[in-house]
Amino acid sequence: MPREPAAQATRWSIACGAVVLAAIALRVLAARGDLWLDEVWSLDLASRLASPLDAYGLKHDNNHILNTMWLVLLGVSRPDWAYRLPSELAGAAAVLVSGALVPRKNLAGRLATLLLVGSSTLLVTYSSEARGYMLAVCASLLSLLALEWLFAGGRLRWVAPLFWVSTVLGFVAHLSAATAWIAIALYWLARRAPRSDRSTLLREAVSLHLVPALALAAHYLVFVRQLGIGGGEEATSAQAIAAAAALTLGLPAEPAALAVTALLVVVGLFALALFTLARERDASWVLFGAGVTLPVIALYAMRIQHAAPRYLLISVVFFLLLLGRVAGRWIERGGLARGACVALLLCVVALNSLGDLELIRLGRGSYRRAVDFIVAHSEPGPITISSDHDFRNLMLLAHYAPMHEARARLSYLTARDLPPEGTQWLIVHRIAGQSDAPPDQVLRRGQPYEMRLALPCGRVSGMSWYLYQRVQMENSPRR
């Protein structure tokens, strides 16, 4: 008889291991392809710094300090995957830690959590992009793991330094990690307050949370309060929250009606899962309740004009951890609850997997291919290019055009410098998630252009490019 539980545990472990390997493979494959605007911009900013430590002096919201330090260390003209390596490692570690955070007895919950976190299109995207978001998520999960070690009987003198390091690294990676730390602190209080006297509680609070609090205050004073905002697509906090909900379920962020419907589904699942934990007197409901809601509150409080789903990545990962843990309990109950829960998990994982495959296939844009196409389909001599957004498109062209052997022939003209006859080529762009493709023909200052090539990108991060070539009008003199 004892062999049956052991054999069952082995089967669960094998399944979990397979999911982890698949999740890592997704992140490695998604890290291929061209760097897109935000990554190129980060690399451009880093190239101006003499030392990694100079990153703290760069007061720009595109400066995710840990990521910038890595870019400075690497320098320019490295393979694209090398710039993304820290995010890949952090993404793989986050999958492993998410599984370790599920109680050992909840075998179904561990597998469900690994499936949700491993397949999440949002997490796969930022686990394969040269930015600081996944570094912040991974550091926050490591802080939580250190705290769980303490609850399991670990010694405070060993746990506290690990908690400090992971928490502070999260702040430095991206400020959104501060909301995770607050959620974790509330969870610690919910676990410790009912069982500790006041002096013991105060001593442990100081030991765990004083260093992160001081570090966050210093980080704010030295860096955050002087931060300049680089800009982005106009979007309200409500739009970003609805888009994040849709992407969490594996759905596209547009149309708006679909995103709002997804938000209602997520809110319903969130409330039901929290109620399940609270009814069972599981203090983790405090952790997940705060972990999901605090980033949303912070987004509203900051009144960001360019809100985006990536600012809610902490909310997303805590929601997936909550859903996975509770799903395991529902599955163990059997009956209708098990069937409904398995169906929900399969649906969410399948939809997210489609998003992952789209990202792997399309990447974050095809900018090298665009330059190759323009050169290959142009007549000998100088090639002039313009676009619908000088800053975004010029930054990408300035990065990729020098890599082509015909770089000396390529010339970008800004809107201010356009001649009456226009340019030979026109680039029209769409940010990832925008579903309105441009028309086949456009007019630019009276000059007609026809679309020659559409280069779409994944649904979460990147830019789609549409290449237009100027059409020779019949009444125009031929050269």
C-alpha positions, -999 to +999 in steps of 0.1 A: +000+000+000+027+026+008+041+022-027+009+037-043+013+072-029+050+072-037+043+061-073+016+087-076+040+114-063+066+102-088+041+106-117+032+141-105+069+150-103+076+137-138+047+158-151+059+189-133+094+184-147+081+181-182+061+213-179+092+231-165+113+220-195+086+230-219+083+264-202+120+270-205+120+260-241+092+285-248+113+313-233+145+303-252+126+302-285+108+335-278+142+352-272+151+347-308+144+375-333+150+412-336+153+436-307+123+460-308+120+497-299+122+495-261+151+471-262+170+492-288+162+523-268+176+507-236+207+496-255+211+531-269+209+547-234+233+521-220+258+528-247+263+563-234+274+551-200+311+545-191+304+521-162+275+499-150+274+521-118+265+551-140+231+536-145+218+553-114+226+586-129+204+580-159+170+594-149+148+578-176+119+554-172+134+532-199+164+527-177+156+495-157+188+496-137+198+459-134+190+454-171+210+486-180+240+474-160+240+442-180+237+461-213+266+483-203+287+453-194+280+436-228+285+467-249+272+471-285+272+447-315+265+415-294+240+388-304+204+398-295+199+367-273+229+378-252+211+411-242+180+390-233+199+364-213+192+378-178+155+379-185+156+344-198+173+331-167+149+351-145+119+337-164+131+301-160+138+307-123+104+322-118+087+291-132+107+269-108+101+291-078+064+293-086+062+256-083+082+255-051+058+280-035+029+256-037+025+234-006+040+199-010+007+181-003-010+200-031+004+180-060-023+190-084-019+226-075+018+225-082+012+211-117-016+236-123+006+265-112+035+254-134+011+251-164-003+286-158+030+304-151+049+284-177+025+290-206+015+326-197+020+347-229+027+378-208+054+361-187+069+343-217+071+377-235+089+395-207+111+364-199+126+368-234+129+406-237+159+427-226+140+447-200+138+446-162+102+434-157+109+396-153+140+404-131+116+422-107+091+393-108+117+367-102+133+386-073+098+391-057+091+354-059+125+346-043+116+370-015+084+351-009+102+317-011+126+330+016+097+340+038+081+305+034+114+290+044+112+310+076+076+299+082+088+263+077+113+266+106+143+283+089+165+304+111+160+342+109+197+349+108+200+330+075+166+339+060+168+376+066+199+383+044+184+363+015+151+382+019+170+415+019+190+407-012+161+394-033+138+422-022+162+450-029+173+435-062+136+436-071+133+473-064+164+480-086+151+458-114+118+477-116+098+497-091+068+475-095+085+450-071+077+474-043+040+464-044+051+427-042+072+435-011+042+452+006+020+423-002+046+399+012+049+420+044+011+419+049+012+381+045+040+379+070+019+399+094-011+378+089+009+346+096+029+359+126+005+383+144-019+357+158+009+335+172+036+360+184+038+384+213+044+421+206+082+421+213+089+390+191+067+404+163+086+438+164+120+421+165+112+400+135+097+429+116+128+449+121+150+420+111+131+413+079+117+446+067+139+475+079+167+470+053+142+468+024+123+498+037+155+519+039+167+506+005+134+516-011+135+550+005+170+556-008+161+543-043+132+567-044+152+597-033+182+590-056+164+577-087+126+574-088+116+610-078+137+625-106+126+600-133+117+613-167+089+596-187+098+586-222+062+583-235+042+557-253+008+549-266-020+569-249-040+545-226-058+549-193-053+528-163-087+511-169-077+502-204-044+487-193-061+467-166-087+453-190-059+445-215-039+427-188-069+406-179-074+396-215-038+387-220-037+368-188-065+345-201-046+342-234-070+365-253-060+396-275-063+430-258-086+443-286-115+448-292-123+466-260-155+446-254-135+414-253-110+429-228-138+441-205-154+406-207-121+390-198-117+414-169-151+404-155-141+367-158-107+374-140-124+394-112-149+365-107-122+339-106-101+361-082-130+366-058-140+329-059-104+318-053-099+343-024-131+332-008-119+295-010-087+303+009-104+326+034-130+300+042-103+274+048-085+299+071-055+300+048-036+333+055-023+332+019-055+349+009-039+381+023-008+376+001-027+370-031-054+396-024-028+423-019-004+410-046-031+413-072-047+446-061-018+467-049-002+471-084-037+481-097-041+507-070-006+520-077-013+523-114-044+544-107-025+565-080+003+574-104-021+586-131+001+574-159-010+586-193+007+558-211-005+528-189+003+494-202-003+457-192+034+452-184+031+475-154+007+449-139+030+419-143+032+415-105-006+413-104-006+388-132+019+364-115+001+366-081-032+359-098-017+328-116-002+316-083-036+320-066-055+303-094-030+274-096-031+268-058-068+268-056-073+248-088-054+220-071-078+220-042-108+220-065-093+191-086-088+170-054-124+174-045-134+154-076-168+155-092-181+185-111-156+209-095-127+188-109-142+187-144-149+224-145-115+233-131-096+210-156-116+225-185-108+260-173-071+252-170-068+236-204-086+265-220-063+291-204-032+272-211-042+265-247-051+301-254-018+313-239+001+287-258-013+301-291+000+335-280+034+320-273+036+303-307+026+336-323+054+354-305+079+327-315+067+329-352+065+366-355+088+379-328+086+416-318+090+428-354+111+420-385+133+450-389+163+433-405+140+417-430+124+452-437+158+467-445+167+437-467+134+441-486+138+478-492+173+474-506+163+444-527+133+462-543+150+496-549+167+508-580+205+514-579+215+546-562+204+564-530+173+551-512+152+575-492+129+565-464+103+583-443+077+571-418+046+579-398+066+583-365+101+597-368+113+589-333+102+552-331+110+542-367+142+562-370+156+546-338+150+511-352+164+520-386+194+536-371+200+503-353+194+479-381+204+498-413+241+499-404+241+461-403+233+460-441+261+460-467+241+487-486+239+510-455+256+539-473+227+541-498+200+544-471+188+578-460+160+586-436+142+619-439+122+633-411+088+649-416+105+683-413+129+675-441+106+658-466+110+671-502+078+679-522+081+646-541+083+626-509+106+596-503+109+563-522+097+543-492+073+549-464+071+529-432+038+528-413+039+512-379+015+497-354+023+489-317+017+453-306-019+447-298-033+473-322-057+454-346-063+482-372-041+474-401-034+503-425-049+504-460-032+490-491-027+525-505-020+558-487-013+594-496+017+612-480+017+650-488-001+643-520+022+615-531+006+580-535+022+549-519+013+513-522+019+486-496+046+462-506+051+441-475+034+436-441+056+425-412+034+418-382+046+412-346+033+393-315+003+405-296+020+418-264+053+435-273+068+448-305+060+469-336+044+458-368+059+475-399+041+481-432+064+490-461+050+513-488+067+522-520+060+555-538+039+550-570+049+570-601+020+591-611+011+591-648+014+629-652+047+630-634+079+633-654+099+600-654+135+601-644 
